[in-house]
Amino acid sequence: MPLADKIRPETLADVVGQPHLIGENKPLLQIINSGKIPNMIFYGPSGVGKTTVARIIANSANMRLHKLNGTSASTADIKEIVGEIDTFLGSSGILLYLDEIQYLNKKQQQSLLEYIENGSITLIASTTENPYFYVYNAILSRCTVFEFKSVEPAELEKAVRRGFSEISKENGVEYEVSDEAVNYICHGVGGDVRKCLNTVELCALSSVNGRVDVALAKELTQRSNMRYDRDGDQHYDLLSALQKSIRGSDENAALHYAARLIDAGDIISLSRRLLVIAAEDIGLAYPQAIPIVKACVDSAMQLGLPEARIPLGDAVILLATSPKSNSGYNAINAALADVQNGAVGDFPRHLQNKHFDGEDANIRCQNYLYPHDFPNHYVKQQYLPDNIKDKVYYHYGDNKLEKAAEEYWKKIK
């Protein structure tokens, strides 16, 4: 049995992490202590205590516990559980712990609705994905969502010390574990208690004469400082954090998030987002940022990793330290909104592609004024359709470049 299962907490007091949920006077603890367990969804990364807390709740509630995993559960499994309702087995209530609920299809989830609603089954579901995106609304509306978070290194230290103590008893070996090794393990597993204890077990098995130093910890700690799944929430959260850091002109934070993407080998997502940022957030305040970032992206794609990090890093710093303007972004969005809402009309006659008028034409000649024939290459004439002829989509930004353009056109027009 893996160490993580051997020392799995039996009470909430032994659970490491999640003080915002099960700390003193916190909501989940209060609910558990009340003895009335509602339908709940536990959301958060793997290895942070979702299953452990669910088991403790089931034991404290004295209910019959069934556990299913969404990756392997079938409709027959659900029917079997439902079949216990109104039998001796289910007389004290049935608590269904459903791990990875997002993998159940809509029909499977809906098969539970009636029993969840009337209280025959109490559901505790867990998911590593955002439930508001991956769990059907009918289930969500009947559940309270609690978010579990990665466990802080200071909390993980308790698990590490306890793990070595348990292995010492089991193996009859007194392990000499340096503080540096403990610290490295706690900081190197990305807040995952299970990985933390797996590392403890590996270190104990690999130690010579029970000595565990930082060199051994570095060699065996599972590399998981960064939780990253290209199809999961972390992917989009990481890209969002990158863009918001650049928009906020914090080059150090932007470099951090870019480094996480580079470390995961995902230079395609990083490159695409940098191209978007160049146009959306820097835009007309420094238009040259767009071709410069494009050149950096092209270089990165030609170079590949690890060298690709260099032009991509340059692009991140350039964008973060550039003046910002979203005037162009707002302008095209406003124009699109009008078009999509039906605010369109006929082209003004002088803009149409007609050079010959038939005998029945009410207006003869196109009457288009060619701007290059006039001073400063400008002449006033109507370009928008009649019904929106006075519409203004673009408003000059307050940066130096756009202000200069505004002054120029005020003077000309």
Secondary structure, 3 states (H helix, E strand, C coil): CCHHHHCCCCCHHHCCCCHHHHCCCCHHHHHHHHCCCCCEEEECCCCCCHHHHHHHHHHHHCCEEEEEECCCCCHHHHHHHHCCCCCCCCCCCEEEEEECHHHCCHHHHHCCHHHHHCCCEEEEEEECCCHHHHCCHHHHCCCEEEECCCCCHHHHHHHHHHHHHHHHHHHCCCCEECHHHHHHHHHHCCCCHHHHHHHHHHHHHHCECCEECHHHHHHHCCCCCCCCCCCCHHHHHHHHHHHHHHHCCCHHHHHHHHHHHHHCCCHHHHHHHHHHHHHHHHHHHCCCHHHHHHHHHHHHHHHCCCCCHHHHHHHHHHHHHCCCCCHHHHHHHHHHHHHHCCCCCCCCHHHCCCCCCCCCCCCCCCCCCCHHHCHHHCCCCCCCCHHHCCCCCCCCCCCHHHHHHHHHHHHHC
